[in-house]
Amino acid sequence: MSLGKFAACLAVAAATLLAAAGIAAQGTVRISELSNMDRQFMTQQRDSLEDLAATGLGRHFNGDRDNDLQILQLLLDKRLVRPDQTRELQAMGVIMGDLLAAGLDMHWVIYEDAHGRSRALRYKETDEYLFPITMISRRQEADNHTPVADIYQKAYDIIAPLKPALPFR
């Protein structure tokens, strides 16, 4: 990706974050639990990606961070999922989101604001959210080939400082 494209993507991301913060400050954000339809759709996304990994790579997702991130990267590297396959890219975001949720004590919610309705991860009952469903797809669609493990780590590092320190044993 050229420096110009990267700067443009960064500016859009910053503007989106600032807009979301402004909307949240105005109190126009609505948080709700996933509906049955949301849960079914996310299960279908996981299942379709599992089928693709099994048939294309002979591998299976198992909830182990290193294994699952490696499979997500292989799906991109072997072009089993291409930048124009938004549905599959977003399914990859669901898998990555499940890993983030498990590692950070987060849970899936519906985040609704002036921009629309999104499935997001929420840290406990705070106003800290991650939007993993589009983390991979937006980068791939912008020809940004950041490794999946790096995307995961960047998201993890945003929330990790909020977790309480473990007591000494």
C-alpha positions in Angstrom: 0.0 0.0 0.0 1.3 3.4 -0.9 2.0 6.0 1.9 -0.9 8.1 0.5 -3.4 5.3 0.7 -2.2 4.4 4.2 -2.5 8.0 5.3 -6.0 8.2 3.8 -7.1 5.0 5.5 -5.6 6.3 8.8 -7.5 9.6 8.5 -10.8 7.8 7.8 -10.3 5.6 10.8 -9.5 8.5 13.0 -12.5 10.5 11.8 -14.7 7.4 12.4 -13.4 7.0 15.9 -13.9 10.7 16.7 -17.4 10.7 15.2 -18.2 7.6 17.3 -16.9 9.3 20.4 -18.9 12.4 19.7 -22.1 10.4 19.1 -21.5 8.4 22.3 -21.0 11.7 24.2 -24.4 12.9 22.9 -26.0 9.8 24.2 -27.2 8.5 20.9 -25.6 5.1 21.2 -27.8 2.1 22.0 -26.4 -1.1 23.2 -28.4 -4.3 23.2 -27.8 -8.1 23.4 -27.5 -10.1 20.2 -30.8 -11.3 18.8 -31.5 -14.9 17.9 -31.1 -13.9 14.2 -27.7 -12.3 15.0 -26.5 -15.4 16.8 -27.7 -17.7 14.0 -26.0 -15.5 11.4 -22.8 -15.5 13.3 -23.0 -19.3 13.7 -23.5 -19.6 9.9 -20.5 -17.4 9.3 -18.3 -19.5 11.6 -19.6 -22.7 10.0 -18.9 -21.5 6.4 -15.4 -20.4 7.3 -14.8 -23.8 9.1 -15.9 -25.6 5.9 -13.6 -23.4 3.8 -10.6 -24.1 6.1 -11.4 -27.8 6.2 -11.7 -28.2 2.4 -9.1 -25.7 1.4 -6.5 -26.3 4.0 -7.3 -29.5 5.8 -7.3 -27.5 9.0 -9.9 -26.8 11.7 -10.6 -23.8 14.0 -10.4 -25.0 17.6 -10.4 -21.8 19.7 -6.7 -21.9 20.2 -5.4 -18.3 19.4 -2.3 -19.3 17.6 -3.9 -22.1 15.5 -6.9 -20.0 14.6 -4.9 -16.9 13.7 -2.6 -19.0 11.5 -5.6 -20.5 9.7 -7.1 -17.0 9.1 -3.7 -15.9 7.6 -3.4 -19.0 5.4 -6.9 -18.4 4.0 -5.7 -15.0 2.9 -2.2 -16.1 1.8 -3.5 -18.9 -0.3 -6.2 -16.6 -1.7 -9.0 -18.9 -0.6 -10.5 -15.6 0.7 -9.9 -12.7 -1.6 -10.3 -8.9 -1.0 -13.6 -8.8 -2.9 -15.2 -11.5 -0.7 -16.7 -9.2 2.0 -18.9 -11.9 3.5 -16.0 -14.3 4.0 -13.7 -11.5 5.3 -16.3 -10.5 7.8 -16.7 -14.2 8.8 -13.0 -14.1 9.5 -13.6 -11.1 11.8 -16.2 -13.2 13.7 -13.6 -15.9 14.3 -11.0 -13.3 15.4 -13.6 -11.6 17.6 -14.3 -14.9 19.3 -10.6 -15.1 20.1 -10.5 -11.5 21.4 -13.6 -12.1 23.5 -12.1 -15.2 25.1 -8.8 -13.5 25.8 -10.1 -10.3 27.1 -13.3 -11.2 28.9 -15.4 -9.4 26.3 -18.9 -10.2 25.0 -20.7 -9.7 21.7 -23.4 -6.9 21.7 -25.3 -4.9 19.2 -24.0 -1.3 18.9 -26.4 1.1 17.3 -25.6 4.7 16.5 -26.2 7.3 13.8 -24.1 5.3 11.4 -26.1 2.1 11.8 -26.2 -1.2 13.6 -23.0 -3.3 14.2 -22.0 -6.4 16.1 -19.3 -5.4 18.5 -17.3 -6.7 21.4 -17.9 -4.9 24.7 -15.5 -5.0 27.6 -17.6 -5.9 30.7 -20.2 -3.1 31.2 -17.9 -0.3 30.1 -18.0 2.0 27.1 -15.0 0.2 25.6 -15.8 -1.6 22.3 -14.0 -3.4 19.5 -15.5 -4.0 16.1 -13.6 -7.1 14.9 -16.0 -8.1 12.1 -14.6 -5.4 9.8 -11.0 -5.3 11.1 -9.8 -7.7 8.4 -12.3 -6.9 5.6 -11.6 -3.1 5.6 -7.9 -3.6 5.4 -8.1 -6.3 2.7 -10.5 -4.2 0.6 -8.1 -1.2 0.9 -5.2 -3.5 -0.3 -3.6 -3.4 3.2 -2.0 -6.7 3.9 -1.3 -6.3 7.6 -0.9 -9.8 9.1 -3.9 -11.1 10.9 -1.9 -11.7 14.1 -0.9 -8.1 14.0 -4.5 -6.9 13.7 -5.4 -9.2 16.6 -2.5 -7.9 18.7 -3.4 -4.3 18.1 -7.0 -4.8 19.1 -5.9 -6.9 22.1 -3.5 -4.1 23.2 -6.3 -1.5 23.2 -8.3 -3.4 25.8 -5.7 -5.3 27.8 -4.7 -2.3 29.9 -8.3 -2.1 31.2 -8.1 -5.6 32.7 -7.3 -5.6 36.4 -3.9 -6.9 37.3 -3.7 -10.5 38.6 -3.0 -10.8 42.3 0.2 -12.3 43.5 -0.1 -16.0 44.4 
